[in-house]
């Protein structure tokens, strides 16, 4: 009897050791990002930790359906599992399953009313439908934890949306005391100054963001407006030049730049830029011609299709993709080799240095077509 008991205890000990060993290996694989192998080891265990890690591993692999299934199984088996409830709630929210996410976070707040993260995540859910309620929840998170910078940012952002720039600044400044170089907080502060037309302060903050590699189209547009608002036209022009790097045919930027030169009494530049803005606003109907061409292509009415694609290229002659598409239409649907050759050759004459793939294809087709013509004795 004693021997039997010893064998049973030994078997239990060995099984526990094997499970512990599998858990250690699985955790190591998970930390290294080898999620599929980690799952295979976790599946050897029968423990709550393993089940949660399997759900997380599926989520890390991008298999949200499988992750949700595992999380839901955990919650069904143990409704008190707050970590699983919390992570499942965030997945529901990311999948736009708002009602399910709402229900879970209400439940979580009942379970732990002093967890600021629950109020914060619940606030994010409410931003889609109820900004007033979301603001209340963000403030509740901040009341519980006054170092919660994400909550401070959301409060400031929402105040700005409500056009309460002073309130936004009050919260953001508290956040900047905790994290002086937080770009999101600096951005809210900058926008608050901008909306209040406190342009000099806004200029200082916009340039600070640019120095932090946070430059963007929107930052440069607002910065240019600040320079215009403070009569710093040369700096405005420099900023407009940066904006034109995003889109050299931006009609609004060209026009505003022209007005800046007008203020500097540089009429030649002003007139040229305003004329360019007029040309940029001219609508050329290229997209519409292409749409009609596509309709005819589907109907196999190739002559009509070509007519409209040629109209599109007439209006948008600098578009290499459109020109290449016309070459393909002619090549695939017309029989005359000389016509095909001329289209590809014209493409190379105009766009040879623009698009590597299309250029290589055009060159190969020209060689093939010339071989066909040679074989035919032409």
C-alpha positions as CSV (number, residue, x, y, z in Angstrom):
1,X,0.0,0.0,0.0
2,X,2.8,2.3,0.9
3,X,4.6,1.5,-2.3
4,X,1.5,2.3,-4.4
5,X,1.1,5.6,-2.6
6,X,4.7,6.5,-3.3
7,X,4.3,5.7,-7.0
8,X,1.2,7.9,-7.2
9,X,3.0,10.8,-5.5
10,X,6.0,10.3,-7.7
11,X,3.8,10.3,-10.8
12,X,2.1,13.5,-9.7
13,X,5.4,15.2,-9.0
14,X,6.8,14.2,-12.4
15,X,3.7,15.5,-14.1
16,X,3.9,18.8,-12.3
17,X,7.6,19.1,-13.2
18,X,6.8,18.4,-16.8
19,X,4.1,21.0,-16.8
20,X,6.4,23.5,-15.1
21,X,9.1,22.7,-17.7
22,X,6.6,23.2,-20.6
23,X,5.4,26.5,-19.1
24,X,9.0,27.8,-18.8
25,X,9.7,26.9,-22.4
26,X,6.4,28.3,-23.6
27,X,7.0,31.6,-21.8
28,X,10.5,31.9,-23.3
29,X,9.2,31.2,-26.8
30,X,6.4,33.8,-26.3
31,X,8.8,36.5,-25.1
32,X,11.0,35.8,-28.2
33,X,8.0,36.2,-30.5
34,X,7.8,32.6,-31.6
35,X,4.1,32.5,-30.9
36,X,3.1,29.3,-32.8
37,X,5.6,27.2,-31.0
38,X,4.7,28.8,-27.7
39,X,1.1,27.8,-28.3
40,X,2.1,24.2,-28.9
41,X,3.8,24.1,-25.4
42,X,1.1,26.0,-23.6
43,X,-1.4,23.5,-24.9
44,X,0.3,20.8,-22.9
45,X,-0.7,22.5,-19.7
46,X,-4.1,22.7,-18.1
47,X,-3.7,26.1,-16.3
48,X,-5.4,29.5,-16.4
49,X,-2.0,31.1,-17.2
50,X,-1.5,28.9,-20.3
51,X,-5.0,29.6,-21.6
52,X,-4.5,33.3,-21.3
53,X,-1.1,33.1,-23.0
54,X,-2.6,31.1,-25.9
55,X,-5.2,33.8,-26.4
56,X,-2.5,36.5,-26.4
57,X,-0.3,34.5,-28.8
58,X,-3.1,34.2,-31.3
59,X,-3.7,37.9,-31.0
60,X,0.0,38.5,-31.6
61,X,-0.1,36.3,-34.7
62,X,-3.0,38.5,-36.0
63,X,-5.6,35.8,-35.7
64,X,-8.2,37.8,-33.9
65,X,-11.0,35.3,-34.4
66,X,-9.0,32.6,-32.7
67,X,-7.9,35.0,-29.9
68,X,-11.5,36.1,-29.3
69,X,-12.6,32.5,-29.1
70,X,-10.0,31.7,-26.5
71,X,-10.7,34.8,-24.4
72,X,-14.4,34.1,-24.5
73,X,-13.8,30.5,-23.3
74,X,-11.7,31.9,-20.4
75,X,-14.3,34.4,-19.4
76,X,-17.1,31.7,-19.6
77,X,-15.1,29.4,-17.3
78,X,-14.2,32.2,-14.9
79,X,-16.4,35.4,-15.0
80,X,-14.0,37.0,-12.4
81,X,-11.0,36.8,-14.7
82,X,-10.4,40.6,-15.0
83,X,-7.3,40.4,-17.1
84,X,-9.1,38.3,-19.8
85,X,-12.2,40.5,-19.6
86,X,-10.0,43.7,-20.0
87,X,-8.0,42.3,-23.0
88,X,-11.2,41.0,-24.6
89,X,-12.9,44.3,-24.2
90,X,-10.1,46.1,-26.0
91,X,-10.3,43.6,-28.9
92,X,-14.1,44.1,-29.1
93,X,-13.5,47.9,-29.3
94,X,-10.7,47.6,-32.0
95,X,-13.1,45.4,-34.0
96,X,-15.8,48.1,-33.7
97,X,-18.0,45.8,-31.6
98,X,-19.0,48.7,-29.4
99,X,-21.9,47.2,-27.5
100,X,-19.9,44.2,-26.4
101,X,-16.9,46.4,-25.4
102,X,-19.3,48.7,-23.5
103,X,-20.8,45.8,-21.6
104,X,-17.5,44.4,-20.6
105,X,-16.0,47.7,-19.3
106,X,-19.2,48.4,-17.3
107,X,-18.7,45.0,-15.7
108,X,-15.0,45.7,-15.1
109,X,-15.7,49.0,-13.4
110,X,-18.2,47.3,-11.1
111,X,-15.5,44.8,-10.2
112,X,-12.8,47.4,-9.5
113,X,-14.0,51.0,-9.3
114,X,-10.5,52.4,-8.5
115,X,-8.7,51.2,-11.7
116,X,-8.1,54.3,-13.8
117,X,-7.4,52.1,-16.9
118,X,-10.9,50.8,-17.0
119,X,-12.3,54.4,-17.0
120,X,-9.8,55.4,-19.7
121,X,-10.6,52.5,-22.0
122,X,-14.4,53.0,-21.4
123,X,-13.8,56.7,-22.3
124,X,-12.3,55.7,-25.6
125,X,-15.3,53.6,-26.4
126,X,-17.6,56.5,-25.7
127,X,-15.7,58.9,-28.0
128,X,-17.5,57.3,-31.0
129,X,-20.9,58.4,-29.7
130,X,-20.9,60.5,-26.6
131,X,-18.1,63.0,-26.1
132,X,-19.6,64.4,-22.9
133,X,-19.6,60.9,-21.3
134,X,-16.1,60.1,-22.6
135,X,-14.8,63.4,-21.0
136,X,-16.4,62.4,-17.7
137,X,-14.7,59.0,-17.8
138,X,-11.3,60.5,-18.8
139,X,-11.6,62.9,-15.9
140,X,-12.5,60.1,-13.5
141,X,-9.3,58.2,-14.6
142,X,-7.3,61.4,-14.0
143,X,-8.8,61.9,-10.6
144,X,-7.8,58.4,-9.6
145,X,-4.3,58.8,-11.1
146,X,-3.1,62.3,-11.6
147,X,0.1,61.0,-13.4
148,X,-2.0,59.3,-16.1
149,X,-0.7,61.2,-19.2
150,X,-2.9,59.4,-21.7
151,X,-6.0,60.6,-19.8
152,X,-4.6,64.1,-19.6
153,X,-4.1,64.1,-23.4
154,X,-7.7,62.9,-24.0
155,X,-9.1,65.6,-21.7
156,X,-7.1,68.3,-23.4
157,X,-8.1,67.0,-26.8
158,X,-11.8,66.9,-26.0
159,X,-11.7,70.4,-24.4
160,X,-10.1,71.6,-27.7
161,X,-12.9,70.0,-29.7
162,X,-15.4,71.9,-27.4
163,X,-13.4,75.1,-28.2
164,X,-12.3,75.4,-24.6
165,X,-8.7,76.3,-25.3
166,X,-8.0,77.6,-21.8
167,X,-9.3,74.4,-20.2
168,X,-7.2,72.3,-22.6
169,X,-4.1,74.3,-21.7
170,X,-4.7,73.9,-18.0
171,X,-4.7,70.1,-18.3
172,X,-1.9,69.9,-20.9
173,X,0.4,72.0,-18.8
174,X,0.0,69.6,-15.9
175,X,0.9,66.7,-18.2
176,X,4.0,68.6,-19.5
177,X,5.2,68.9,-16.0
178,X,5.3,65.2,-15.9
179,X,6.6,64.6,-19.4
180,X,8.0,67.9,-20.9
181,X,8.7,66.4,-24.3
182,X,5.5,64.5,-24.9
183,X,4.7,65.4,-28.6
184,X,0.9,64.7,-28.2
185,X,0.6,67.2,-25.3
186,X,2.8,69.8,-27.1
187,X,0.5,69.4,-30.1
188,X,-2.6,70.1,-28.0
189,X,-0.9,73.1,-26.5
190,X,0.1,74.4,-29.9
191,X,-3.4,74.0,-31.3
192,X,-4.9,75.8,-28.3
193,X,-2.6,78.8,-28.9
194,X,-3.5,78.7,-32.6
195,X,-7.3,78.6,-32.1
196,X,-6.9,81.5,-29.6
197,X,-4.9,83.4,-32.3
198,X,-2.0,83.6,-29.9
199,X,0.3,83.2,-33.0
200,X,3.6,84.0,-31.4
201,X,3.2,81.2,-28.8
202,X,1.9,78.9,-31.5
203,X,4.9,79.6,-33.7
204,X,7.3,78.7,-30.8
205,X,5.5,75.4,-30.2
206,X,5.1,74.4,-33.9
207,X,8.8,74.9,-34.4
208,X,9.5,72.9,-31.3
209,X,7.4,70.0,-32.8
210,X,9.3,70.3,-36.1
211,X,12.6,70.1,-34.2
212,X,11.3,66.9,-32.6
213,X,10.8,65.4,-36.1
214,X,7.0,65.8,-35.8
215,X,6.7,67.9,-39.0
216,X,3.6,67.3,-41.0
217,X,1.4,68.9,-43.7
218,X,-1.0,70.2,-41.1
219,X,1.7,71.6,-38.9
220,X,3.3,73.5,-41.8
221,X,-0.1,74.9,-42.9
222,X,-0.9,76.2,-39.5
223,X,2.6,77.5,-39.0
224,X,2.4,79.4,-42.3
225,X,-0.9,81.0,-41.2
226,X,0.8,82.0,-37.9
227,X,3.5,83.8,-39.9
228,X,1.0,85.5,-42.0
229,X,-1.0,86.5,-38.9
230,X,2.2,88.1,-37.5
231,X,3.3,89.8,-40.8
232,X,6.3,87.6,-41.1
233,X,5.9,87.1,-44.8
234,X,9.4,85.8,-45.6
235,X,9.1,83.0,-43.1
236,X,5.6,82.3,-44.4
237,X,7.0,81.9,-47.9
238,X,9.8,79.5,-46.6
239,X,7.0,77.4,-45.0
240,X,4.9,77.4,-48.2
241,X,8.0,76.1,-50.0
242,X,8.1,73.2,-47.6
243,X,4.4,72.6,-48.2
244,X,4.9,72.4,-51.9
245,X,7.3,69.5,-51.3
246,X,4.2,67.5,-50.3
247,X,2.2,68.6,-53.4
248,X,3.7,71.1,-55.9
249,X,0.3,71.7,-57.4
250,X,-1.5,72.6,-54.2
251,X,-3.7,75.5,-55.4
252,X,-4.3,76.9,-51.9
253,X,-0.7,77.0,-51.0
254,X,0.3,78.5,-54.4
255,X,-2.4,81.2,-53.9
256,X,-1.4,82.0,-50.3
257,X,2.2,82.1,-51.3
258,X,1.3,84.6,-54.1
259,X,-0.5,86.8,-51.5
260,X,2.6,86.7,-49.3
261,X,4.7,88.0,-52.2
262,X,2.1,90.6,-52.8
263,X,2.5,91.9,-49.3
264,X,6.3,92.0,-49.9
265,X,5.6,94.1,-53.0
266,X,7.1,91.5,-55.3
267,X,4.4,91.6,-58.0
268,X,6.1,89.4,-60.6
269,X,6.3,86.4,-58.1
270,X,2.8,87.2,-56.8
271,X,1.2,87.1,-60.3
272,X,3.1,84.0,-61.4
273,X,2.1,82.1,-58.2
274,X,-1.5,83.2,-58.4
275,X,-1.7,82.2,-62.0
276,X,-0.2,78.8,-61.1
277,X,-2.9,78.4,-58.5
278,X,-5.6,79.1,-61.1
279,X,-4.1,76.4,-63.4
280,X,-4.0,74.0,-60.5
281,X,-7.7,74.5,-59.8
282,X,-8.6,73.8,-63.4
283,X,-10.5,70.5,-63.4
284,X,-9.3,68.3,-66.3
285,X,-11.8,65.4,-66.1
286,X,-9.0,62.8,-66.5
287,X,-10.5,60.4,-64.0
288,X,-14.0,60.6,-65.6
289,X,-12.5,59.8,-69.0
290,X,-10.7,56.8,-67.6
291,X,-13.9,55.6,-66.0
292,X,-15.7,55.7,-69.3
293,X,-12.8,54.0,-70.9
294,X,-12.9,51.2,-68.3
295,X,-16.6,50.7,-69.0
296,X,-16.0,50.3,-72.7
297,X,-13.1,47.9,-72.0
298,X,-15.5,45.6,-70.0
299,X,-17.8,45.7,-73.0
300,X,-14.9,44.8,-75.2
301,X,-15.4,47.9,-77.2
302,X,-11.7,48.6,-77.6
303,X,-11.9,51.4,-80.1
304,X,-14.2,53.5,-78.0
305,X,-12.1,52.7,-74.9
306,X,-9.0,53.9,-76.5
307,X,-10.7,57.1,-77.5
308,X,-11.5,57.9,-73.9
309,X,-8.1,56.8,-72.5
310,X,-6.4,59.1,-75.1
311,X,-8.6,61.9,-73.9
312,X,-7.5,61.2,-70.3
313,X,-3.9,61.3,-71.3
314,X,-4.5,64.6,-73.2
315,X,-5.7,66.0,-69.9
316,X,-3.2,64.3,-67.6
317,X,-0.2,63.9,-69.9
318,X,2.3,63.7,-67.0
319,X,0.8,60.5,-65.6
320,X,3.2,57.6,-66.4
321,X,0.7,55.0,-65.1
322,X,-2.1,56.2,-67.3
323,X,0.2,56.3,-70.4
324,X,1.5,52.8,-69.7
325,X,-2.1,51.6,-69.4
326,X,-2.9,53.0,-72.8
327,X,0.2,51.1,-74.2
328,X,-1.2,47.8,-72.7
329,X,-4.6,48.4,-74.2
330,X,-3.2,48.9,-77.6
331,X,-0.8,46.0,-77.2
332,X,-3.5,43.5,-76.0
333,X,-6.4,44.5,-78.1
334,X,-5.1,45.8,-81.4
335,X,-3.4,43.8,-84.2
336,X,-1.2,46.4,-85.9
337,X,2.4,45.9,-84.7
338,X,3.6,49.3,-85.9
339,X,0.9,51.0,-83.8
340,X,1.9,49.0,-80.8
341,X,5.6,49.9,-81.4
342,X,4.8,53.6,-81.7
343,X,2.9,53.7,-78.4
344,X,5.7,51.9,-76.4
345,X,8.3,54.1,-78.1
346,X,6.4,57.3,-77.2
347,X,6.1,56.1,-73.6
348,X,9.8,55.6,-73.4
349,X,10.5,59.0,-74.9
350,X,8.5,60.7,-72.2
351,X,8.8,58.5,-69.1
352,X,11.9,56.3,-69.5
353,X,13.4,57.6,-66.2
354,X,10.2,57.6,-64.2
355,X,9.0,54.1,-63.6
356,X,11.6,51.2,-63.6
357,X,9.1,48.3,-64.0
358,X,7.1,49.9,-66.8
359,X,10.2,51.1,-68.6
360,X,11.8,47.6,-68.5
361,X,8.5,46.1,-69.8
362,X,8.2,48.6,-72.6
363,X,11.8,47.9,-73.7
364,X,11.2,44.2,-73.8
365,X,8.0,44.6,-75.8
366,X,9.7,46.9,-78.3
367,X,12.4,44.2,-78.9
368,X,9.7,41.5,-79.2
369,X,7.5,43.6,-81.6
370,X,10.6,44.4,-83.8
371,X,11.3,40.7,-84.0
372,X,7.7,40.0,-85.0
373,X,8.0,42.7,-87.7
374,X,11.3,41.3,-88.9
375,X,9.8,37.8,-89.2
376,X,7.0,39.2,-91.3
377,X,9.5,41.0,-93.5
378,X,8.4,44.5,-92.6
